[in-house]
């Protein structure tokens, strides 16, 4: 289970359930989009659902987001997952301090995965 220390995850109830079910919890820094496979999803979905302009109807917006979610290519999802170990290695190299910067390194070729 990947989670940061946000309130909903830190509840006593959640802790007990994880303990009973013997679920291994990974400690994760908060506000770390490069370490969270779902973060690129929101940007991609927003771009996909607004290609023809902003949607102004709540019903149409909901329908578009559900369709976009269901149509998301598995290859794209896998690319977002595959990038996580690279970022973990970078954080380890920085010894967990604040030197880690999200995104590509200076001089690194820009690679779009979303």
KAVEN-V790059 format. One record per backbone hydrogen bond with DSSP energy under -1.0 kcal/mol. CO is the residue of the C=O (numbers start at 1). NH is the residue of the N-H. E is the energy in kcal/mol with one decimal. If there is no record, write none. Layout:
BEGIN
co->(CO/CO)
nh->(NH/NH)
e->(E/E)
END
This chain:
BEGIN
co->(1/3/6/6/11/12/13/14/15/16/17/18/26/32/33/36/38/40/41/42/43/44/45/50/57/58/59/60/61/62/63/64/65/66/67/73/74/75/76/77/78/79/81/83/84/85/86/87/88/89/90/91/92/94/105)
nh->(26/28/9/10/15/16/17/18/19/20/21/23/3/35/36/39/41/44/45/46/47/48/49/53/61/62/63/64/65/66/67/68/69/70/71/77/78/79/80/81/82/83/84/87/88/89/90/91/92/93/94/96/95/97/108)
e->(-2.9/-1.0/-1.3/-1.4/-2.1/-2.4/-2.4/-2.6/-2.0/-3.0/-2.7/-2.7/-1.1/-2.1/-1.6/-1.2/-1.1/-2.2/-3.1/-2.4/-2.5/-2.7/-2.5/-2.0/-2.7/-2.6/-2.3/-2.7/-2.6/-2.4/-2.3/-2.7/-2.7/-2.5/-2.1/-1.8/-2.7/-1.9/-1.9/-1.8/-3.0/-1.1/-1.4/-1.4/-2.3/-2.5/-1.7/-2.1/-2.4/-2.5/-1.6/-2.7/-1.6/-1.6/-2.2)
END
